[in-house]
Amino acid sequence: MTHGHGTRTRSRYFMNKKGFTLIEIIVLIVMAGIIIPAIVVPFATGIRGSKKPEMVTTAMYLAHQKMEELMKFNYCRAPDLTPGTYILPAPPIANYSWQWVISYVDNDLSTLVASPGVGYKRIIVRVTDPESNTYEIYAVVTNFQ
């Protein structure tokens, strides 16, 4: 008799214990399936976009490097500041390209002129990153002492 009574006590013990039902587990899985992507997608997008600032910094570094190289020459120095469009030598970092354009400009610094007598040369350096985004800087060299 003790054996039968002990079995009833043990089964009541397990009946009074709370656990998760199948319905609760299914609801939890469905909610997790909705909430987790909403949390993870912005992080994944941020990680993919984290390369962009690095490319911008590299492109601007290359542009400033080339500009510094060109700005060390005075107005009359040939052929380094001869008006024209140049692309060689290639930049020292792979998958980037650059171009620099040297032209005579008027004193408003934006109107192109054919004559070297105006006293201004505008240098524009453009760098293109691996994603084909172009970055541009410019400077002006004068013939005035």
Sine and cosine of phi, psi and omega as CSV:
sin_phi,cos_phi,sin_psi,cos_psi,sin_omega,cos_omega
0.00,0.00,-0.59,0.81,0.02,-1.00
-0.89,0.46,-0.58,0.81,-0.02,-1.00
-0.89,0.46,-0.73,0.68,0.02,-1.00
-0.90,0.43,-0.67,0.74,-0.01,-1.00
-0.91,0.42,-0.65,0.76,0.03,-1.00
-0.90,0.43,-0.56,0.83,0.02,-1.00
-0.93,0.37,-0.66,0.76,0.04,-1.00
-0.90,0.44,-0.66,0.75,-0.01,-1.00
-0.90,0.44,-0.67,0.74,-0.01,-1.00
-0.92,0.40,-0.67,0.74,-0.01,-1.00
-0.94,0.35,-0.58,0.82,0.09,-1.00
-0.90,0.43,-0.59,0.80,0.01,-1.00
-0.87,0.49,-0.73,0.69,-0.01,-1.00
-0.95,0.30,-0.51,0.86,0.01,-1.00
-0.94,0.34,-0.54,0.84,-0.03,-1.00
-0.99,0.12,-0.25,0.97,0.02,-1.00
-0.96,0.28,0.72,-0.70,0.05,-1.00
-1.00,0.02,0.63,-0.77,0.08,-1.00
-0.61,-0.79,-0.03,-1.00,0.04,-1.00
-1.00,0.05,0.69,-0.73,0.07,-1.00
-1.00,0.04,0.23,-0.97,0.01,-1.00
-0.87,0.50,-0.64,0.77,0.01,-1.00
-0.88,0.48,-0.70,0.71,-0.01,-1.00
-0.89,0.45,-0.65,0.76,0.02,-1.00
-0.91,0.41,-0.67,0.75,0.02,-1.00
-0.90,0.44,-0.69,0.72,0.03,-1.00
-0.88,0.48,-0.67,0.74,0.02,-1.00
-0.88,0.48,-0.68,0.73,0.00,-1.00
-0.90,0.43,-0.68,0.73,0.01,-1.00
-0.90,0.44,-0.70,0.71,0.01,-1.00
-0.90,0.44,-0.64,0.77,0.04,-1.00
-0.90,0.44,-0.61,0.79,0.03,-1.00
-0.91,0.42,-0.43,0.90,0.03,-1.00
-1.00,0.03,-0.67,0.74,-0.11,-0.99
-0.98,0.20,-0.67,0.74,-0.08,-1.00
-0.87,0.49,-0.74,0.68,0.05,-1.00
-0.88,0.48,-0.58,0.81,0.02,-1.00
-0.89,0.45,-0.48,0.88,0.02,-1.00
-1.00,0.06,-0.63,0.78,-0.12,-0.99
-0.98,0.21,-0.60,0.80,-0.08,-1.00
-0.84,0.54,-0.74,0.67,0.03,-1.00
-0.87,0.50,-0.59,0.81,0.04,-1.00
-0.92,0.40,-0.68,0.74,0.02,-1.00
-0.89,0.45,-0.66,0.75,0.04,-1.00
-0.90,0.44,-0.66,0.75,0.03,-1.00
-0.89,0.45,-0.63,0.78,0.01,-1.00
-0.93,0.38,-0.66,0.75,0.04,-1.00
-0.89,0.46,-0.64,0.77,-0.03,-1.00
-0.99,0.17,-0.10,0.99,-0.06,-1.00
-0.95,0.33,-0.27,0.96,0.04,-1.00
-0.97,0.24,-0.42,0.91,-0.06,-1.00
-0.85,0.52,-0.77,0.64,0.01,-1.00
-0.86,0.51,-0.56,0.83,0.03,-1.00
-0.91,0.42,-0.66,0.75,0.01,-1.00
-0.92,0.38,-0.63,0.78,0.03,-1.00
-0.89,0.45,-0.71,0.70,0.00,-1.00
-0.88,0.47,-0.68,0.73,0.01,-1.00
-0.90,0.43,-0.69,0.72,0.00,-1.00
-0.89,0.46,-0.70,0.72,0.00,-1.00
-0.93,0.38,-0.58,0.82,0.08,-1.00
-0.87,0.50,-0.73,0.68,0.01,-1.00
-0.89,0.46,-0.66,0.75,0.01,-1.00
-0.89,0.47,-0.72,0.69,0.00,-1.00
-0.93,0.37,-0.57,0.82,0.04,-1.00
-0.88,0.48,-0.75,0.66,0.00,-1.00
-0.92,0.40,-0.65,0.76,0.00,-1.00
-0.88,0.47,-0.69,0.72,0.03,-1.00
-0.88,0.48,-0.64,0.76,0.01,-1.00
-0.88,0.47,-0.65,0.76,-0.02,-1.00
-0.98,0.21,-0.55,0.83,-0.07,-1.00
-0.96,0.28,-0.20,0.98,0.01,-1.00
-0.96,0.26,-0.22,0.97,0.00,-1.00
-1.00,-0.04,0.52,-0.86,0.06,-1.00
-0.99,0.11,0.10,-1.00,-0.12,-0.99
-0.82,0.57,-0.65,0.76,-0.12,-0.99
-1.00,0.01,-0.10,1.00,-0.08,-1.00
-0.90,0.43,0.85,-0.52,0.02,-1.00
-0.91,-0.42,0.53,-0.85,0.02,1.00
-1.00,-0.06,0.05,1.00,-0.14,-0.99
-0.87,0.49,-0.53,0.85,0.01,-1.00
-0.90,-0.44,0.47,0.88,0.08,-1.00
-0.95,0.31,0.77,-0.64,0.01,-1.00
-0.82,0.57,0.66,-0.75,0.00,-1.00
0.37,-0.93,-0.03,-1.00,0.02,-1.00
-0.90,-0.43,0.75,-0.66,-0.10,-1.00
-0.76,-0.65,0.54,-0.84,0.06,-1.00
-0.73,-0.68,-0.19,0.98,-0.05,-1.00
-0.92,-0.39,0.53,-0.85,0.03,1.00
-0.96,0.27,0.34,-0.94,-0.01,-1.00
-0.91,0.40,0.44,-0.90,0.03,-1.00
-0.89,0.45,0.43,-0.90,-0.05,-1.00
-0.96,0.27,-0.07,1.00,-0.01,-1.00
-0.92,-0.40,0.79,-0.62,-0.06,-1.00
-0.89,0.46,0.49,-0.87,0.06,-1.00
0.95,0.31,0.12,0.99,0.11,-0.99
-0.93,-0.38,0.54,-0.84,0.10,-1.00
-0.76,-0.64,0.37,-0.93,0.03,-1.00
-0.63,-0.78,0.28,-0.96,0.02,-1.00
-0.50,-0.87,0.64,-0.77,0.13,-0.99
-0.76,-0.65,0.63,-0.77,-0.05,-1.00
-0.85,-0.53,0.82,-0.58,0.04,-1.00
-0.92,-0.40,0.81,-0.59,-0.03,-1.00
-0.56,-0.83,0.44,-0.90,0.11,-0.99
-0.98,0.22,0.68,-0.74,0.04,-1.00
-0.75,-0.67,0.37,-0.93,0.05,-1.00
-0.97,0.25,0.03,-1.00,-0.05,-1.00
-0.93,0.36,-0.14,0.99,0.13,-0.99
-0.99,0.12,-0.11,0.99,0.08,-1.00
0.93,0.38,0.16,0.99,0.04,-1.00
-0.80,-0.60,-0.36,0.93,0.00,-1.00
-1.00,0.07,0.87,-0.49,0.02,-1.00
-0.96,0.30,0.65,-0.76,0.05,-1.00
-0.75,-0.66,0.42,-0.91,-0.04,-1.00
-1.00,0.04,-0.37,0.93,-0.12,-0.99
-1.00,0.03,0.69,-0.73,0.07,-1.00
-0.98,0.21,-0.08,1.00,-0.09,-1.00
-0.97,0.25,-0.10,1.00,-0.06,-1.00
-0.97,0.24,-0.41,0.91,0.06,-1.00
1.00,0.00,0.16,0.99,0.02,-1.00
-0.76,-0.64,0.72,-0.70,0.17,-0.99
-0.84,-0.54,0.79,-0.62,0.05,-1.00
-0.98,-0.17,0.72,-0.69,0.05,-1.00
-0.92,-0.39,0.85,-0.53,0.08,-1.00
-0.91,-0.41,0.80,-0.60,0.06,-1.00
-0.91,-0.41,0.82,-0.58,0.04,-1.00
-0.88,-0.47,0.72,-0.70,0.05,-1.00
-0.83,-0.56,0.71,-0.70,0.03,-1.00
-0.93,-0.37,0.77,-0.63,-0.03,-1.00
-1.00,0.05,0.06,-1.00,-0.03,-1.00
-0.87,0.49,-0.35,0.94,0.03,-1.00
-1.00,-0.10,0.23,0.97,0.04,-1.00
0.93,0.37,0.39,0.92,0.15,-0.99
-1.00,0.08,0.67,-0.74,-0.05,-1.00
-0.94,-0.35,0.69,-0.73,0.01,-1.00
-0.85,-0.52,0.63,-0.78,-0.12,-0.99
-0.70,-0.72,0.67,-0.74,0.15,-0.99
-0.74,-0.67,0.39,-0.92,0.06,-1.00
-0.59,-0.81,0.33,-0.94,0.04,-1.00
-0.52,-0.86,0.26,-0.97,0.00,-1.00
-0.81,-0.58,0.70,-0.71,0.08,-1.00
-0.94,-0.35,0.72,-0.70,-0.02,-1.00
-0.93,-0.37,0.32,-0.95,0.02,-1.00
-0.99,-0.16,0.20,0.98,-0.07,-1.00
-1.00,-0.05,0.70,-0.72,-0.03,-1.00
-1.00,0.01,0.00,0.00,0.00,0.00
